[in-house]
Amino acid sequence: MLYSPQLHRNWRYRVYLPRNYQRLKSQGTHFPVIYMLHGLYGDETNLTAQAHSKAYLDQLVTQKHLPVVAIFPDGGNSFYLNTTKEKLENAMIDDLIPQTTKAYQLAGQSKRAIGGISMGGYGAARLTFRHPHLFSVDALISPAIWQKVPPTVQTNNQIDAFKVNGTFSQQTFERAQPSRYLDSYLQQEKAPAHFYIETTALDTTVPIADVNLFVKQLRQHQLKPTYQVDHFGNHNWPYWNRALPNAYRYIFNQFKSQR
């Protein structure tokens, strides 16, 4: 837990520490880090309780001989945006990253990845494009890059994102779209982040057409995402437990290649 001045409260997160972490830290190691963001109706426990992140990361740390730290923050239902209720984007950038970087002796941008599932994939892409000098790798699984927000999400009182005076606003949603920040991102960032995107064509929550469009927008901006479309599963944990190891492996491989 950390105190977030932006949220004016204590903020929960989970942390994965690689084996021999304390010894390596005392030797001066600056650890590569992955910030992994959960989806709607989730919290900081999802990616370690409903997904087997620890087992996947343990395996990769051993295989790749690379001690990586992973941080799993509680994003509520915020889409990792600044809303009228809380400023989650500001908290991520101004509080979580600086405080955890210091506390866990983490490396800088070239060894800092961000990823997420569903809402977390949306948040990871948007935070990368809005803050060009923070992340070098992105891994998005079933990213909620909707063109049209489902009515169940629009009307849910628990979700403050994209709302004006408590009512869903299509204009606010469109203004917040990650792809809107691509031009300014590429003007500022000399070496753009490496993107891994995986989803299933059978997803009934985020249509494959919406993710295809997002990938097309990246390619039109000369970004070259690695894009995997599966033909099994749906927008759920059994599928995500199949996709997550691929996303983590991609991040580790990028960290290794940036030495």
C-alpha atoms as a printed R data frame, in Angstrom:
    type eleno elety resid chain resno       x       y       z
1   ATOM     1    CA   MET     A     1   0.000   0.000   0.000
2   ATOM     2    CA   LEU     A     2   1.169   3.545  -0.656
3   ATOM     3    CA   TYR     A     3  -0.236   6.950   0.146
4   ATOM     4    CA   SER     A     4  -1.350   8.757  -3.014
5   ATOM     5    CA   PRO     A     5  -1.465  12.563  -2.754
6   ATOM     6    CA   GLN     A     6  -3.433  12.594  -6.035
7   ATOM     7    CA   LEU     A     7  -6.134  10.295  -4.628
8   ATOM     8    CA   HIS     A     8  -5.913  11.682  -1.078
9   ATOM     9    CA   ARG     A     9  -5.959   8.143   0.290
10  ATOM    10    CA   ASN     A    10  -4.000   4.961   0.795
11  ATOM    11    CA   TRP     A    11  -3.815   3.012  -2.436
12  ATOM    12    CA   ARG     A    12  -3.560  -0.771  -2.645
13  ATOM    13    CA   TYR     A    13  -1.332  -2.657  -5.031
14  ATOM    14    CA   ARG     A    14   0.271  -6.074  -5.203
15  ATOM    15    CA   VAL     A    15   3.905  -6.605  -6.060
16  ATOM    16    CA   TYR     A    16   5.710  -9.596  -7.530
17  ATOM    17    CA   LEU     A    17   9.365  -9.826  -6.515
18  ATOM    18    CA   PRO     A    18  11.726 -12.222  -8.323
19  ATOM    19    CA   ARG     A    19  13.740 -14.778  -6.408
20  ATOM    20    CA   ASN     A    20  16.929 -13.454  -4.789
21  ATOM    21    CA   TYR     A    21  15.366  -9.986  -4.931
22  ATOM    22    CA   GLN     A    22  16.847  -8.773  -1.621
23  ATOM    23    CA   ARG     A    23  20.343  -9.999  -2.459
24  ATOM    24    CA   LEU     A    24  20.231  -8.477  -5.945
25  ATOM    25    CA   LYS     A    25  18.867  -5.216  -4.567
26  ATOM    26    CA   SER     A    26  21.672  -4.969  -2.022
27  ATOM    27    CA   GLN     A    27  24.135  -5.527  -4.896
28  ATOM    28    CA   GLY     A    28  22.723  -2.455  -6.655
29  ATOM    29    CA   THR     A    29  20.517  -4.106  -9.294
30  ATOM    30    CA   HIS     A    30  17.931  -1.824 -10.890
31  ATOM    31    CA   PHE     A    31  15.071  -4.129 -11.782
32  ATOM    32    CA   PRO     A    32  13.048  -4.122 -15.000
33  ATOM    33    CA   VAL     A    33   9.385  -3.618 -14.135
34  ATOM    34    CA   ILE     A    34   5.940  -4.452 -15.519
35  ATOM    35    CA   TYR     A    35   2.894  -2.446 -14.434
36  ATOM    36    CA   MET     A    36  -0.092  -4.734 -15.071
37  ATOM    37    CA   LEU     A    37  -3.596  -3.271 -15.095
38  ATOM    38    CA   HIS     A    38  -6.777  -5.228 -14.375
39  ATOM    39    CA   GLY     A    39 -10.162  -4.969 -16.095
40  ATOM    40    CA   LEU     A    40 -13.592  -3.655 -15.099
41  ATOM    41    CA   TYR     A    41 -15.048  -4.735 -11.752
42  ATOM    42    CA   GLY     A    42 -11.595  -5.957 -10.720
43  ATOM    43    CA   ASP     A    43  -8.927  -4.926  -8.239
44  ATOM    44    CA   GLU     A    44  -5.229  -5.393  -7.479
45  ATOM    45    CA   THR     A    45  -5.701  -9.123  -6.741
46  ATOM    46    CA   ASN     A    46  -7.152 -10.195 -10.120
47  ATOM    47    CA   LEU     A    47  -3.976 -10.861 -12.031
48  ATOM    48    CA   THR     A    48  -2.429 -12.873  -9.213
49  ATOM    49    CA   ALA     A    49  -5.574 -14.660  -7.920
50  ATOM    50    CA   GLN     A    50  -7.701 -15.313 -11.024
51  ATOM    51    CA   ALA     A    51  -4.701 -15.369 -13.320
52  ATOM    52    CA   HIS     A    52  -1.530 -17.272 -12.483
53  ATOM    53    CA   SER     A    53   0.857 -14.344 -12.898
54  ATOM    54    CA   LYS     A    54   3.276 -15.518 -10.203
55  ATOM    55    CA   ALA     A    55   3.782 -18.913 -11.843
56  ATOM    56    CA   TYR     A    56   4.217 -17.334 -15.306
57  ATOM    57    CA   LEU     A    57   6.698 -14.758 -13.998
58  ATOM    58    CA   ASP     A    58   8.655 -17.282 -11.904
59  ATOM    59    CA   GLN     A    59   9.094 -19.420 -15.005
60  ATOM    60    CA   LEU     A    60  10.255 -16.517 -17.187
61  ATOM    61    CA   VAL     A    61  12.643 -15.124 -14.550
62  ATOM    62    CA   THR     A    62  14.306 -18.556 -14.449
63  ATOM    63    CA   GLN     A    63  14.251 -19.181 -18.216
64  ATOM    64    CA   LYS     A    64  15.475 -15.741 -19.240
65  ATOM    65    CA   HIS     A    65  17.827 -15.153 -16.277
66  ATOM    66    CA   LEU     A    66  16.164 -11.782 -15.847
67  ATOM    67    CA   PRO     A    67  14.912 -10.597 -12.428
68  ATOM    68    CA   VAL     A    68  11.748  -8.624 -13.219
69  ATOM    69    CA   VAL     A    69   9.413  -6.913 -10.721
70  ATOM    70    CA   ALA     A    70   5.674  -6.628 -11.456
71  ATOM    71    CA   ILE     A    71   3.273  -4.118  -9.900
72  ATOM    72    CA   PHE     A    72  -0.496  -4.717  -9.892
73  ATOM    73    CA   PRO     A    73  -2.376  -1.539  -8.819
74  ATOM    74    CA   ASP     A    74  -6.050  -1.264  -7.895
75  ATOM    75    CA   GLY     A    75  -7.622   0.767 -10.701
76  ATOM    76    CA   GLY     A    76 -11.239   0.456  -9.597
77  ATOM    77    CA   ASN     A    77 -13.544   1.002 -12.597
78  ATOM    78    CA   SER     A    78 -11.658   4.125 -13.662
79  ATOM    79    CA   PHE     A    79 -10.331   3.106 -17.091
80  ATOM    80    CA   TYR     A    80  -7.179   4.640 -15.542
81  ATOM    81    CA   LEU     A    81  -8.542   8.092 -16.372
82  ATOM    82    CA   ASN     A    82  -8.932  11.270 -14.393
83  ATOM    83    CA   THR     A    83 -12.668  11.401 -13.670
84  ATOM    84    CA   THR     A    84 -14.782  13.761 -11.578
85  ATOM    85    CA   LYS     A    85 -14.428  11.311  -8.672
86  ATOM    86    CA   GLU     A    86 -10.717  10.497  -8.729
87  ATOM    87    CA   LYS     A    87  -7.623  11.309 -10.736
88  ATOM    88    CA   LEU     A    88  -6.348   7.796 -11.466
89  ATOM    89    CA   GLU     A    89  -4.182   8.829 -14.422
90  ATOM    90    CA   ASN     A    90  -2.397  11.467 -12.349
91  ATOM    91    CA   ALA     A    91  -2.014   8.982  -9.494
92  ATOM    92    CA   MET     A    92  -0.393   6.397 -11.797
93  ATOM    93    CA   ILE     A    93   2.069   8.909 -13.219
94  ATOM    94    CA   ASP     A    94   2.808  11.129 -10.218
95  ATOM    95    CA   ASP     A    95   2.476   8.690  -7.316
96  ATOM    96    CA   LEU     A    96   2.603   4.993  -8.209
97  ATOM    97    CA   ILE     A    97   5.493   4.992 -10.671
98  ATOM    98    CA   PRO     A    98   7.820   7.372  -8.738
99  ATOM    99    CA   GLN     A    99   7.105   5.785  -5.346
100 ATOM   100    CA   THR     A   100   7.475   2.168  -6.498
101 ATOM   101    CA   THR     A   101  10.558   3.014  -8.592
102 ATOM   102    CA   LYS     A   102  12.227   4.319  -5.458
103 ATOM   103    CA   ALA     A   103  10.939   1.647  -3.063
104 ATOM   104    CA   TYR     A   104  11.867  -1.356  -5.222
105 ATOM   105    CA   GLN     A   105  14.945   0.091  -6.981
106 ATOM   106    CA   LEU     A   106  13.371  -0.130 -10.435
107 ATOM   107    CA   ALA     A   107  14.927   0.686 -13.788
108 ATOM   108    CA   GLY     A   108  13.906   3.570 -16.043
109 ATOM   109    CA   GLN     A   109  11.927   3.774 -19.277
110 ATOM   110    CA   SER     A   110  13.969   1.308 -21.347
111 ATOM   111    CA   LYS     A   111  13.128  -1.441 -18.838
112 ATOM   112    CA   ARG     A   112   9.632  -0.268 -17.863
113 ATOM   113    CA   ALA     A   113   6.635  -2.035 -19.417
114 ATOM   114    CA   ILE     A   114   2.912  -1.562 -18.995
115 ATOM   115    CA   GLY     A   115   0.187  -4.010 -19.857
116 ATOM   116    CA   GLY     A   116  -3.364  -4.904 -19.092
117 ATOM   117    CA   ILE     A   117  -6.462  -6.949 -19.715
118 ATOM   118    CA   SER     A   118  -9.663  -5.408 -21.154
119 ATOM   119    CA   MET     A   119 -10.076  -2.024 -19.387
120 ATOM   120    CA   GLY     A   120  -6.443  -2.407 -18.356
121 ATOM   121    CA   GLY     A   121  -5.378  -2.751 -21.988
122 ATOM   122    CA   TYR     A   122  -7.207   0.475 -22.784
123 ATOM   123    CA   GLY     A   123  -5.494   2.152 -19.832
124 ATOM   124    CA   ALA     A   124  -2.040   0.863 -20.757
125 ATOM   125    CA   ALA     A   125  -2.278   2.142 -24.342
126 ATOM   126    CA   ARG     A   126  -3.654   5.510 -23.299
127 ATOM   127    CA   LEU     A   127  -1.069   6.081 -20.560
128 ATOM   128    CA   THR     A   128   1.723   5.209 -23.000
129 ATOM   129    CA   PHE     A   129   0.517   7.636 -25.663
130 ATOM   130    CA   ARG     A   130  -0.191  10.408 -23.159
131 ATOM   131    CA   HIS     A   131   3.177  10.099 -21.387
132 ATOM   132    CA   PRO     A   132   5.733   9.433 -24.107
133 ATOM   133    CA   HIS     A   133   8.843   9.092 -21.957
134 ATOM   134    CA   LEU     A   134   7.559   6.488 -19.489
135 ATOM   135    CA   PHE     A   135   7.210   3.061 -21.150
136 ATOM   136    CA   SER     A   136   9.174   1.064 -23.709
137 ATOM   137    CA   VAL     A   137   6.908  -1.997 -23.988
138 ATOM   138    CA   ASP     A   138   3.127  -2.467 -24.006
139 ATOM   139    CA   ALA     A   139   1.202  -5.733 -23.790
140 ATOM   140    CA   LEU     A   140  -2.549  -5.498 -24.342
141 ATOM   141    CA   ILE     A   141  -4.855  -8.497 -23.916
142 ATOM   142    CA   SER     A   142  -8.484  -8.201 -25.095
143 ATOM   143    CA   PRO     A   143  -8.099  -4.402 -24.868
144 ATOM   144    CA   ALA     A   144 -11.405  -2.545 -24.376
145 ATOM   145    CA   ILE     A   145 -10.732  -0.260 -27.334
146 ATOM   146    CA   TRP     A   146 -14.407   0.128 -28.112
147 ATOM   147    CA   GLN     A   147 -15.843   2.274 -30.860
148 ATOM   148    CA   LYS     A   148 -19.164   2.142 -29.014
149 ATOM   149    CA   VAL     A   149 -19.318   1.522 -25.289
150 ATOM   150    CA   PRO     A   150 -21.799  -1.268 -24.401
151 ATOM   151    CA   PRO     A   151 -25.036   0.042 -22.832
152 ATOM   152    CA   THR     A   152 -24.379  -2.033 -19.682
153 ATOM   153    CA   VAL     A   153 -21.144  -0.071 -19.154
154 ATOM   154    CA   GLN     A   154 -22.697   3.290 -20.094
155 ATOM   155    CA   THR     A   155 -25.466   2.972 -17.507
156 ATOM   156    CA   ASN     A   156 -23.532   1.341 -14.661
157 ATOM   157    CA   ASN     A   157 -23.449   3.682 -11.663
158 ATOM   158    CA   GLN     A   158 -20.186   2.123 -10.477
159 ATOM   159    CA   ILE     A   159 -18.379   3.423 -13.568
160 ATOM   160    CA   ASP     A   160 -17.560   7.122 -13.565
161 ATOM   161    CA   ALA     A   161 -15.389   7.089 -16.691
162 ATOM   162    CA   PHE     A   162 -16.762   8.934 -19.737
163 ATOM   163    CA   LYS     A   163 -19.543  10.561 -17.720
164 ATOM   164    CA   VAL     A   164 -20.608  14.178 -17.407
165 ATOM   165    CA   ASN     A   165 -22.809  14.940 -14.401
166 ATOM   166    CA   GLY     A   166 -23.373  11.217 -13.933
167 ATOM   167    CA   THR     A   167 -24.542  10.593 -17.511
168 ATOM   168    CA   PHE     A   168 -22.515   8.806 -20.191
169 ATOM   169    CA   SER     A   169 -21.153  11.204 -22.815
170 ATOM   170    CA   GLN     A   170 -20.125   9.847 -26.225
171 ATOM   171    CA   GLN     A   171 -18.150  13.045 -26.796
172 ATOM   172    CA   THR     A   172 -16.153  12.545 -23.578
173 ATOM   173    CA   PHE     A   173 -15.528   8.911 -24.527
174 ATOM   174    CA   GLU     A   174 -14.305   9.850 -28.019
175 ATOM   175    CA   ARG     A   175 -12.075  12.595 -26.639
176 ATOM   176    CA   ALA     A   176 -10.391  10.064 -24.338
177 ATOM   177    CA   GLN     A   177  -9.697   7.432 -27.029
178 ATOM   178    CA   PRO     A   178  -6.048   6.299 -26.875
179 ATOM   179    CA   SER     A   179  -5.573   6.642 -30.650
180 ATOM   180    CA   ARG     A   180  -6.334  10.371 -30.436
181 ATOM   181    CA   TYR     A   181  -2.943  10.839 -28.771
182 ATOM   182    CA   LEU     A   182  -0.900   8.970 -31.382
183 ATOM   183    CA   ASP     A   183   0.199  12.038 -33.352
184 ATOM   184    CA   SER     A   184   1.487  13.938 -30.336
185 ATOM   185    CA   TYR     A   185   3.065  10.737 -28.954
186 ATOM   186    CA   LEU     A   186   5.105  10.140 -32.084
187 ATOM   187    CA   GLN     A   187   6.181  13.773 -32.260
188 ATOM   188    CA   GLN     A   188   7.662  13.508 -28.758
189 ATOM   189    CA   GLU     A   189   8.967   9.958 -28.672
190 ATOM   190    CA   LYS     A   190  12.047   9.150 -30.777
191 ATOM   191    CA   ALA     A   191  11.841   5.397 -30.084
192 ATOM   192    CA   PRO     A   192   8.188   4.386 -29.678
193 ATOM   193    CA   ALA     A   193   7.152   1.533 -27.416
194 ATOM   194    CA   HIS     A   194   6.993  -2.036 -28.699
195 ATOM   195    CA   PHE     A   195   3.400  -3.293 -28.734
196 ATOM   196    CA   TYR     A   196   2.056  -6.786 -28.227
197 ATOM   197    CA   ILE     A   197  -1.702  -7.193 -28.710
198 ATOM   198    CA   GLU     A   198  -3.633 -10.436 -28.338
199 ATOM   199    CA   THR     A   199  -7.372 -11.047 -28.487
200 ATOM   200    CA   THR     A   200  -9.822 -13.639 -29.700
201 ATOM   201    CA   ALA     A   201 -12.052 -13.314 -32.744
202 ATOM   202    CA   LEU     A   202 -14.809 -14.886 -30.603
203 ATOM   203    CA   ASP     A   203 -14.826 -12.071 -28.013
204 ATOM   204    CA   THR     A   204 -18.453 -11.069 -27.330
205 ATOM   205    CA   THR     A   205 -17.539  -8.075 -25.103
206 ATOM   206    CA   VAL     A   206 -15.029  -6.199 -27.264
207 ATOM   207    CA   PRO     A   207 -15.719  -6.874 -30.969
208 ATOM   208    CA   ILE     A   208 -12.694  -8.025 -32.940
209 ATOM   209    CA   ALA     A   209 -13.475  -5.265 -35.461
210 ATOM   210    CA   ASP     A   210 -12.714  -2.653 -32.780
211 ATOM   211    CA   VAL     A   211  -9.332  -4.167 -31.948
212 ATOM   212    CA   ASN     A   212  -8.545  -4.590 -35.666
213 ATOM   213    CA   LEU     A   213  -9.253  -0.887 -36.166
214 ATOM   214    CA   PHE     A   214  -6.943   0.064 -33.287
215 ATOM   215    CA   VAL     A   215  -4.154  -2.101 -34.714
216 ATOM   216    CA   LYS     A   216  -4.729  -0.503 -38.133
217 ATOM   217    CA   GLN     A   217  -4.407   2.965 -36.543
218 ATOM   218    CA   LEU     A   218  -1.077   1.961 -34.976
219 ATOM   219    CA   ARG     A   219   0.194   0.674 -38.325
220 ATOM   220    CA   GLN     A   220  -0.926   3.852 -40.102
221 ATOM   221    CA   HIS     A   221   1.341   5.716 -37.661
222 ATOM   222    CA   GLN     A   222   4.279   3.456 -38.585
223 ATOM   223    CA   LEU     A   223   4.084   1.515 -35.342
224 ATOM   224    CA   LYS     A   224   4.539  -2.233 -35.871
225 ATOM   225    CA   PRO     A   225   2.576  -4.089 -33.218
226 ATOM   226    CA   THR     A   226   2.853  -7.839 -32.847
227 ATOM   227    CA   TYR     A   227  -0.807  -8.803 -33.187
228 ATOM   228    CA   GLN     A   228  -2.156 -12.256 -32.387
229 ATOM   229    CA   VAL     A   229  -5.789 -13.134 -33.083
230 ATOM   230    CA   ASP     A   230  -6.952 -16.374 -31.516
231 ATOM   231    CA   HIS     A   231  -9.952 -18.478 -32.517
232 ATOM   232    CA   PHE     A   232 -10.832 -19.889 -29.123
233 ATOM   233    CA   GLY     A   233 -12.046 -18.511 -25.799
234 ATOM   234    CA   ASN     A   234 -13.935 -15.346 -24.925
235 ATOM   235    CA   HIS     A   235 -13.599 -12.270 -22.697
236 ATOM   236    CA   ASN     A   236 -12.888 -14.262 -19.554
237 ATOM   237    CA   TRP     A   237 -10.232 -15.744 -17.264
238 ATOM   238    CA   PRO     A   238  -9.862 -19.132 -18.985
239 ATOM   239    CA   TYR     A   239  -8.900 -17.259 -22.163
240 ATOM   240    CA   TRP     A   240  -6.728 -14.698 -20.383
241 ATOM   241    CA   ASN     A   241  -4.767 -17.452 -18.658
242 ATOM   242    CA   ARG     A   242  -3.922 -18.732 -22.152
243 ATOM   243    CA   ALA     A   243  -2.926 -15.298 -23.429
244 ATOM   244    CA   LEU     A   244  -1.086 -13.867 -20.415
245 ATOM   245    CA   PRO     A   245   2.036 -16.059 -20.682
246 ATOM   246    CA   ASN     A   246   2.488 -14.853 -24.282
247 ATOM   247    CA   ALA     A   247   2.247 -11.220 -23.181
248 ATOM   248    CA   TYR     A   248   4.720 -11.659 -20.338
249 ATOM   249    CA   ARG     A   249   7.126 -13.553 -22.609
250 ATOM   250    CA   TYR     A   250   6.987 -10.755 -25.169
251 ATOM   251    CA   ILE     A   251   7.869  -8.196 -22.468
252 ATOM   252    CA   PHE     A   252  10.797 -10.274 -21.193
253 ATOM   253    CA   ASN     A   253  12.114 -10.703 -24.742
254 ATOM   254    CA   GLN     A   254  11.955  -6.944 -25.318
255 ATOM   255    CA   PHE     A   255  13.784  -6.285 -22.056
256 ATOM   256    CA   LYS     A   256  16.486  -8.774 -23.089
257 ATOM   257    CA   SER     A   257  16.897  -7.203 -26.523
258 ATOM   258    CA   GLN     A   258  17.284  -3.698 -25.079
259 ATOM   259    CA   ARG     A   259  20.460  -4.486 -23.182
